[in-house]
Amino acid sequence: MTAEKAGFVGLGLMGFPMAANLLAAGWEVTGWNRSEAAVSSLVALGGHRAESVEALRGQPVIVFMLPDLSYIRDAAAPLLESWRAEPPAPGTAVVVMSSVSPTAVREFGALVHEASAGNAVVIDAPVSGGTKGAEDGTLAIMAGASEADFERLLPLFSAMGTTVRRMGGLGAGSLAKACNQLIVGTTTAALAEAAELAERAGMDAAALFEVLSGGLAGSRVLDIVGPRLAAKDYVPTGPAKFMHKDLNFVLESAAATGSAVPMASAGVGLYRELIEQGLGDQDLAVVRQAISNLSDSRATTTTKEGQQ
């Protein structure tokens, strides 16, 4: 990067505050989003509007914050065709900050390298911290890049996060995020089970979580998600359906390395059930409702069997 300029694709629940923090740090940000309202809000903060993703072709760095790599490939297709006709400046960086497959992001890196005549490089740098971390600029950022690319992109990452680490080459950031999601997804599910079990036994879930937070069971997941689980507050800070996608990345990586991941396997099944129950667009905490529904179904089955 020769200047603090960046294109930003995807101004959703996470992307918008991340782009806003870049602006606040003095970056010149040009944004594109499928819905116009988010772009207008970015412009109101001092950003610029890109009429298309292809229009970002001259930016020294282009950040993608879309739900999955399939969305990124589709959005980037016209950009890559443009680069095939006229390659970008050497050192152009394409930064994938979404949660994506470690294998697929390496394939995307090869595609971008080919389309740009070797002038553009892909860096995967997924984030953790949720919407609050995005708003506060305190995200944890896990990067997969060469040491040189990481160092030159460090000012970009530091404007959005406070814990920024290079985890290895391309794909390593996505593997680190998969491990993060393994812990977050299964811990949230365990807390949801505990809350549902406690309340069905006549105990107050909020009181349970309060005492758990003072012992070995205390965690950031309990601190952040626990209050939503106890209150049955499922207003989305991030759709629960994405956890199923992310845990599948754990299974994919485990298969490639010969690792046993029984917790991830159980989590994939539970979050698939959540989606099948029609709860996928609600907050991650809605896994408690999925478990409650399973409990009700089990109780109904037991009652019917007892009546036979």
N, C-alpha and C positions, 0 to 999 in steps of 0.2 A: 504494500500500500504506500502510495506517495502522498496521500492526504487523508484527513479524517472525513472521508466520504463513504457512504454505504447505501446500497439498495436493500430494501427489506420487503420480502414477499410473505404475506400472511400476517394480518393484523387482528388476530382473534383474541381470546381471553389471555393468552400468554404473550403473543406477538406484539400486541399494541403497547402494553406497558414496557416491554423490552425496547421497542423502538423509541418510545418516549424517553426512556432513560439515556439512550444514545444521544438524543437531542439535548437533554439536560446537561450531558457531559461535553457538549460543544461540537458534536458530530453533525455533518450535513447529511440528512437522511431523506432518501426518496423512496416512497412506499407504494406498493401495489397490493390490492386486496380484491377479492371477488365482489364483495359488497362495498358500495361507494361510501357509506356512512363512516366507516372506520378510516378511510383515506382522508375524508374531509376533516375528521377530528385530528388526524396527524398534521394536516396542513394548518389547522388552527393553532397548533403548538409550535409551528415554525418549520414543519417539514415540507417536502415537495411531493407532488403527485406524479406517478408514472402511469401513462395511459395503457401500458402493457408490460408484461415481464420482459419482452424483447427490448423495450425501451431502456432497460437497465444495462444493456450490453456494454456500455463504456464505464460502468462503475468499477472501481478497483476491488471492491468486495461486495458480494451479494449474499445476504442472509435469507435462508428459507426456514419458515416456521409454519409448516402445514402438517395435517394430521398423520401422514405416512408417506413413504417414499414414492408410492404410486402417484400421489397427488403432486409431489415435487417433480417427478419425471414428466408428467403431463404439462404442468405449468412451465417447465423449463424447455420443452420441446422447441417452441419457436425461437427461443434464445439460442439454443445450440445450433439450429439451422442457420441463424444469422452468423454465428461464429464460424460455421463451416465455410460460408461465403467470404467472410472477412474476419480472421482470427482476432481475439481481444489482445490487449496489451500483455506482455509477459508478466507473470506474477499475479494475475487476476485470481482472486480467491472466491470460491463458492462454499459457503459455510452452512452445513445442514445442522440445525439446532433442534430438530424434531427427534422423537424417539423412533428409531428405524432399525431394521435388521442389519447387524454387523456385516453379514455376507453381501446383502443387497447394496449397502452403501459403498463397498469396495467395487462392486460392479458399476455403480453409478460414477465412481471416480474414474474408472477406465473409459466410460462413455464420454465424460466431460473432457478428459485428456485427448481423446481421439478427435472430438468435435472442434476443439480449440487449437488444434495443431500443437498440443503440448504447452500452450501458454496459460491455461487455467488449471488450478488444482482444487480438489475437493477436500475439505476438512470436516469431519463430523464432530460436533460439539453439543451434544444433548444436555439438557438442564434438569435440575431438580430443585424443588422449593415451592412449586405451585404458584397460583396467581398472586399470593401475598409476597412471595420471594421475587416474582417478576415486577410487581409494583414498587417494592422497596429497594430493588437493585441488589438483592442479597442472594441471588441464585447460586447454586453449586453448578459449575460447568466442567464437564468431563470431555477433554479434547483428544481426538485421534489425528495426529499430524506429525510431520517432521519437526525436529527441534527448531529449525529456522522459521518454518511457517507459523509454528506456535508463538514464537517470540514476536514476530511482526504483527500477529493478531491479538497479542495480549492486551493492548489498549482497548480494543473492541470488547473483548470479554470482560475486562475490568470495569467497563461502564455499566455492565448488566449483572455482574456477580461478584461475590466476595471470596468464594472458594473456587479457585480456577486451577485445574491440574491437567498436565499432559499425561495421558495414560498409555501412550504408545503410538503406533502408526495408524493410518486410516482404518477405521472399524473398531479400534480400541475404545474410543469414547462411547460408541453404541453398546459395546459389550459391558462397559462399566454401568451404563444406564440400565441395561437389562438386569444386572445384579441388584441395582438400586430398586428396580420395580419388583424383583423377587421378594425383597425384604418388605417394601411398602405394601405390596398387594397381599402377601400372606399375613403380615402383622395386622393390617386392617381387618382382614377376614377373621383372625383370631380374636381381636377386640370385639368385633360384631357378634361372634359366637358367645363370648363372655357376657356381653351386655344383654343379649337375648336370654341366655340361660339364667342370669341373675334376676331379670325382671319377671320371668315366668315362675321363678321361685319366690317372688314377693320382695325382692331386694331392689333398691334404687340404683340404677346403672351409673348415674353421675357420682354418687357416693362411692361406689365401687372403684370407678376410675380415679377418684381423688386419692383413695388410699393406695391404689396400685402405683400411682405416679411417684409416691415416696419410697418405693421399693425397687427391687431388681427389674420389675416389669415396666418401669418408667422408660419412656422413649419420646423422641420428637414426633413419631407417628401418633402416640397416645396424646401428646400435648395438642397437636394440630387437628387430628381427625376425631379424637375422643369426644370433644364437646358436640360435634355434629352427630356422632353415633348415639350419644346419650339423649340428645334432643330430637332425634329422628329428623334432622334437618338435611334434606337431600337436594337443596338448591345447588345447581352445578357450579363448582369451581374448576371442574374438568370432568368430562364424561367418563363414567365408570367403564364403558365399553372398551376404552383404549387399554385398560389393564389386561384384558384378554389378549389383545394384540401383542402387548409388551411381554407377557409371560410366554407367549408362543415363541418370541425371540430367544428366551431363555432355553426352551426346549431345542430350538434349532442349533444354538451354540453348544448345548450339552451333547447333542448328537455328533457334532463335528469334533468334539474333544474327548468323547467317551466318558463324560461325567454323569453320575446319577443325580437326578434332581427331583426327588419324590415330592417335595413341597411345591415346586413349580407345577408339576403334573396335576396335583390336587387343585392348585389354584386355577389352572386353565379350565378344569371341569366346573369349578364353582362359578367363575366369571362367565363361562359359556351358559350356564344355567341362568345367571342374572340377565343376560341378553335375551335368552329365550322367554323369560318372564316379562319382557318389554320394559326393563328398567335401565337399559344401557345409556340413555341420554342424561340420566340424573347423576348426582355427585357420587364419587367413589364410596362414600359412606352408605349408599343405598344397598351395599352388599348385606347390611343388616336386614333390610326388608326381604331380600332374596332368601336369607337364612330363616327369617320368620315365616315366609311362605312355605318353605320346605318343612318347617316344624309343624305348621298347620296341616299340610298334606299328610305328614306322617301320623299326626293325631287322628285325622279322619280315617286313614287306612286301618289304624289300630282299633278304632271304635267299630268299624264295619266288620273286622275279623272277629271281634269279641261278640258281635251280635249273631254270627253265623252258627 
